[in-house]
C-alpha cells in the first residue's frame, strides 16, 4: 500500500457552494463520509432539507482518494448517466477521500441537454472540492508493548519521533504501554524499540489498521 493510501485529505466538515447555470440554481453540499452508512445518512439529511428541489443528485466515495470499493451515485430523475456518474468521476479525481456530495438543482426553465448536464454536475463537484476545508486522515494501529522498568525513559522518548500516542499504561512486575501510531511507522518503531531495550521487549499489534 502506498503512502497516499495511508495519509490523505478528508472533509473537515459539511461545506456548501452555490452557482447558477443556464437559469438553474445548483446547491452543492459536501460532507465527511467515513462509512457508507454515514454517507447515506448525510444524503438523506440534504434531501430532507430541500424536499421541493427538482433533483437531489448524489455521489459518495468511502476510503482513500480514488478508491472504488465503496462508492454510490444517483441521477435522481435526471437523464441516465448525466449526474451521478460525472459527480462520482469528479469525486474520484478530486484528491479527497471519505467524501459524499449532493447537488441540489432547482430547474430554471432552460434545458441543458445531456452534455450540458454532465458539464454542470461535474463543475458543481469540482467547485465544492476547490474550497472544501480538509484535514489529514492517517491510518493508525494500536500496539501493546511490555518492557522492563530500566527501559521506560528510553521508550517514552521514542514516541514523538514516531508520531506515537500513549493511550494506556500499567505498572506491575513489568511496564505495559498501549500506543496508537501511523501504520507506516510501525516497522521503524518496532526496530527502535528493540534497539533501545536491547531486545528485551514484547510488541504486539492489537488491532487491525483502521479502514
N, C-alpha and C positions, 0 to 999 in steps of 0.2 A: 504493500500500500504506500502510495506516495505521500510526501509531506502535505500536499494540498488537500488530501482527504483527512488528514489529522488535525489541521488547523485551517479554519475557513471562516468567512464572514456570514453572519446570520442577522436577521432583522432585530433591532433593539426594542422596537415597539411597533404598534399599529401606526401606519402612515398613509395619508391620503393626498392625492393631487386631483385637479380638475382641468379639463380643457374642452373647448367647443370645436367640433369638426363638422363642417357642412350643416350647420344649424342644429346638430345633435349634441346634447350635453353628455359628456363622459366623466364619471367619477371613478377613479381608480384607487382601491384600498388594498394595501399590502400589510401582512402581519406575520409574526413568527409562526412556524408550523413544524415543531419538533416531532410530532406524530401525525398519522393520518387522522386520528380522532380529533385532535386539536385543529387541524386544517378544516375538517368538515364542520366543526362547531363554529369556527370563525365565519365560514361561508354562510352558515345558517343565520348568524347574527346580522350580517350585512344584508341578506335577503329580507330579514325582518325589519331592518332599518329603512329599506327602500321598497316596500311592497308594491308601490304604484309605478315602479320603473318599467320601461318597455322590456328590458333584458337585464339580468344579473349574471353575466358570464363569468366563469372562474377557471382557475388552474392552480395546482399546487405541486410542489416537488419536495419530498421529505428526504433528508440526507445531505451529503456534501454537494457542492455546485456541480451540475451536470449529471448527477446520479439519476437513473431512470427506474430503479427497482420499486419505488413507491411514489407514483405520480397519479394525478387525476385531472380531468378537464371537462368542461361542459359549454356547449354553444347556447344553451338556454333559449332556444327558439330562433336564434339567428341561423341563416343557411349553413348546412353541414360543413364543417371544416373552416369556417370563416372567423371564428372567435376563440374557442377553447384551444384548438391546436396551435394557432400562431401565438397565443398567450403562453402556452406551455413551452414552445420553442424559445420564446424570448426569455422565459424564466431560466431554462436550462443553459442559456448562453449568457446569463446576466452576472455570473460570478458570485452569486449569493446562494447559500444553502438554506434548507429548512424554511421555505417561504411559501405563502399562499397569497393569491391575488384575486380580487373580484373587480371586474369592470362593470359598473352600473351605467346603463345607457338610457337616456330619455330621448326618444326619437323626435327629431325636429322638422320632419316633413320632407327631407331630401334623401332619396335613396342613394346609397353609396356604391352599390354593386358589390359583387364578391371580392374583387381585387381591392376595392376601397375599404371594405370591412376588414380584410386581412391586414392592410396597412394601418388602419385605425387602431385595431386591438393590439397589434404589435407595438405601435407607438405609445399607447397608453401604458403598457407594462414597462417599456424602456424608460419612459418618463418617470414613473414612480420609483424605479430602481436607481435612477440617477441621483435622486435626492433622499433616498431611504437611509435613515440612521441605522448603522450596523454595529455589532460587537463581534469580537473574535470567539469562535467556538473551538475548544480544544478537547479532543478525545482523551479521557483520563482513565487510569486504572488505580485500583486500591491494592496496596501492598502491605502485607504483615511482616514485621521484622522482629526477630528475637535476638538479643545481644547481651553481652556481659557489661557490668557497670563501668569498667575502665574505658569502654569504647563509646560511652554516651556522648561526651562532648564532641568527639570527632564526627560521629554520625549526625548530630544536630547541626554541625557546621556545614555538612554536605547539602542540607535540604534546600536552601535558597538557590544554590547554583544549578540545581536540577528542577527548579520550579515545583518542589515537593511540599505539600501542605500536611502538617501533622494534625490528624483528626482524632486520634485516641492514643492513650498511653497507659501502661500498667507497670507497677514496680513490685516485684516479688523476688524469687530466687534469681530471676533474670529480668531484664527490661523488655517490655513489649511495646512496639510502636505500630500504629497503622497510619499510612500516609497515602495521599492522593497525588499523582503526578501525571504529566502528559505521557501518553503511551509510548511515543517515540523516544522518550528519555529513559525508558526502563532499562535497556541493556547497559548504558553507561552508568546509570545509577547503581545497578547491581554490581558492576565491576568496582565502582568506587567504594561500595560497602565492604566488599571483600578486601580491598586494599587497606582501608582504614582500620578494619578489625582484624587484620592478618588472617582472614578466612574464618574467624570464629563468629559466625553469624548465620542465622536461618532466615531465608527470604521466601515468601510465598505470595503469589498473586491470588488475591481472594475473590475478585470479581472479574467478569469479562469486561472488555472495553465497552464504554458507553456507545450505544447505537447512534 
